[in-house]
Structure formats: structure tokens, C-alpha cells
Amino acid sequence: MYKILHYLGEMLVVAVPAAIVFSCFWPYRRSALEAMGLRTNPLREVTLIAFIMCLFGVLAVTLWPVYLVRNQGGMWGDVLLLIERPSPLTNVNLVPFRMFQDYWQDLTQGGGLFTVINFLGNLAVFVPLGLFPALLWRGETWKRSVLVGGGVSLSVEIGQYFIMRSTDIDDLLLNTLGALCGWWLYMLLRRFAPKFVEKFKCVKVECLYGGTPGNRGPAPGAGAGQL
């Protein structure tokens, strides 16, 4: 429980300021939406802020330098360790599914709780990165969710190499699977609550010139630039 609260604290330290900065762009975003003949709503805006917080929270907890968390040797000690690492592949795993073998070994040796938390955590933190892009923007496909989740995970794994944290292809696979789970969750929502899902999209408003009177339905084909 302490570890979970610790990670949440690390996430909020970055996620809350990111949400505040993003909110400061609301006047510009509103003008941009109006220029495109689109209208947002409070539910969509709150969800968009939640997406920003999840994104920056994930980046915070995965790219937080070890020396800031555990105070091991100070900043320059870790930088020196990075420069003088015994091998370019120190703390790097490029063999797929090796981590899953380690998970199984831990489970069979009685380390079940930590293993389950670690496994589910790698999945869960990337579920919003697959769910929110599908929920907030039109033209949703599973490929977009995988691209967002996998792209963020790949960036994280590359970044972790330079701060002496582990770079693992299995983390990339597991994170991308988490994003795909977010897409599946969206599909369930769209299947069983289509009207609720539609509330998260921008809607087209009546244009001043050349618009269709009374046409306030969802904007057909409105794309992913609707921030």
C-alpha cells in the first residue's frame, strides 16, 4: 500500500502542474474550436484534463531519476555510472518474454503479491492512454490506441536507458497491451452505452455563413485535432 501511495505522489507532483498549464490554454482552444465550428462540453474538458494528468503522471513515475527517489550516490554519481557502465547493454533486456519467465519464477517461489502488483501496474497505467484517445477524438481505431500507448512506452524505455533505470522490451510489450486493453474498454462502452460515449466528442454548431440550420449533431469525420 505504501508503494502505491508513493507512486501516486510521484505522479501528482508532475501531473497537477501539467493540468494547470494545459488549462491556461483554454481561451485559445475555445477560439480554435469556434473557428472550426465545433463545440465542447464540461464532461469532455474534465476528461481531457484527466488524460493530460495520466500522460504526465506516467512520464513522471517512469522517468523519475533513481537518485531523486532513493538518494543513491547523488546526481553526478549516477551520471558517472552511466558514462562508465560496464557494457552498453547493462540494465537492458532485448529478449522478449524474459520478464514473464521471471514473473512465473517469482510466483512459484512465493513472491506472488509483489509480482501481481508489478504485472497489473504495468498494464493498468497504460489503459488510460488507450481509452482516452478513442473516447475523446473521432476516427477512433485500435491502431491509434496502440500507437499512442506504444509510442509513449517506447519513449519511456529509451529515456530510462539514460537515467540508469532498466530498459526492457517486455515493459514495452506489456504497456502496449495495457493501451490495447483501454481500446477494448472503449469498445465495451460504445457497445453498451453509445449515447454516453458520444458525450465525450466535440459537436458541430450552426455556422454563421453557409452552415446547415439546426445541425447540431456530431461532426461527421471531425478529426483528432479537436483539442
N, C-alpha and C positions, 0 to 999 in steps of 0.2 A: 504493500500500500504506500509506503514511504517513497519507493522508487517511482511509482505512478505520479504521485504529487510532485516529486522533484522534476520529472519530465514536463509536467503541466506548467510548473513555474518557469522553466526554461522557455517553453513555447510562448507563454503570455508576455514575457519580457520583450519579445520581438513582435509578436502578433498584435498586441494592443496598439503600440505606436504606428505599426503599418496600417491598421484600420483607421486610425485618426488621420494619418496623412492622406489615405485614399478618400476619406470623407471630405477632405478640403477641396477635392476636385469636383464636388457635386455641382456647383453652378456651371462649370464648363461642360460637364457631362449632360446636364439638363438641356443646355443650349444646343449641344450636338445632336441630342435625340430629337429635339423640336425641329431642327433643321432637316432631319431625315423623316419627319412626320411620324415619329414614334413617341409613345408614352410609357413610362414605367409606373411602378406602384410600390408602396412601402414594403410589402412582403418580398418583392424581388430585390429591393435595395438592401434589406436586412440580410437576405440570403447571400447576396453578392459580397457584403462585408464579411459574412461568415466564411465564404470561400477564400477571401484575401487572408483572413486570420489563419485558416487551416494551411494555406500555402506557405505563409511566412513562418508559421509555427513548426511545420515540418522542416523547413530550411534551418530554423534555429536549433532544433533538437538534434539534427543530424550533422550540422556543420559547426556546432559549438566546439571550439578547440579544447582538447583534453586538459590543457594546463589551466584553463579558466575554471574548469569544473573540479578537478582533483588536485590542482596545485602540485603537479609533479615536475619539479625541476625548473619551473619558470619558463617564460616565453622563449628566451634565447636557447635554453637547453633543448627544447623541442625542435626548434629550427635547426640547431646543430645536428640533432639526431636525424632529422630529415635529410640534411645535406650528406651526412656521413653514414647513411643507412647501409647495412652490410650488403644488401642486394636491392636492385630496383623493384623486386617483387616481394620485399618484406611487407608483411601485413596485407598481401594481395592474394586473392583466390580467383583464378580464372577457370577453374574446373567446375562445370555445372553440377548441381545436386550434391556437392560435398557437404554443404551445411545441413542438408536434410539427413544425411547419414549421421552427422554429429547430433542432431536433434533426436534421432532414434536411439543412439547410444546413450544419451543423457536420460531419456525416458526409461530405458531398460536398467539404468544404474540408479534410479531413484531420484533423479533431478527433475521430476515432472513439472512442478509448479512454475519454476523459472523458465523452463523450456517452452511450456504452453504460452506463458505471458509474452515471451520474446517472439514466438511464432505469430500469435494473433496480433501482437502490436505492430509487427512489420506489415501485416495485411491491413489492419484497421486504419492506420494513419494515412493510407493512400486511398481508402474508399471515398472520402470526400472529393479527391482530385479526379475521380472518375464519375462521380454522381453530379457534382455541381456544373461542370461544363455542359453535360447533357440536359440538365434541368433549366439552365439559365439562357441558353442560346439555341436558336433554331438550326435545322440541318444537322441534328444530333445523330451521330453514328458511334458504334463501338470503337471504331478506329480513332476517333478524336479522343475518347477517354483513355485509350491505351497510349496514344501519342503524348497526351498531357502527363499522365502518370509515369510512363516510361521515360519521357524526356526529363522530368524533374528528378526521378531516381538516378538516371544516368549522370546528370549534373552533380548530384549529391555524391555519388560514388567517386567521380573524378575529383571533386573538391576534397573529399576525405583523404585522398592519397596525399595531399599537400599539407594536411594537419596531423599526420601520423595516426589517423584512425583507419580501421580496416576497410579495404575496398574489395567488395565481394560480388561476383556475378550472381550468386544466389539471392542476395538482397535485391538486386535489380529485377530478377525474375519474380520474387515474392511481392515486391512493391507494385510491379506491373499487374500482377494477378489481383492485388488489392484494388487497383484502379478499375480493373475489369469487373470486379465484384460491385463496385459503385455503379457501373453501367447496368449490370443485371438488376440492381436495386431500383434504378430509374425505370427499367422496363416493367418491373412489377408495379411500380406506382402508376405508370402510364396505362397499364392493363386494367388495374382495379380502381384507379382514381384519376381518370383523364381530365376531368374538369379542374381538379386541384392542381395537377401538373401545369395546366395552361395558365394558371395564375402567375407563374414564375417567368413568363415570357413578356417581352415588350409587345404592345398592341399598336396598331396603326390608327392614327387620329385623322379626322377630316382635314384635308389640306385647304389652305386659303385659296389657292389657284389650281384649277384643274383637278381637284380631288373628287372623290365619289361621295356625295352627300350621304351621311348616315353610316358610312362604312367604318365601323369601329371594331371590327373583328381582328383577329390576329393577322399580322402582316405576312402574306404568303412569301416564303423564301427569304424572310428577313434574316440576315446572316449573323456571323459570330462577332461582328464589331459593335454589338449593342451594349456598350458599357455605359 
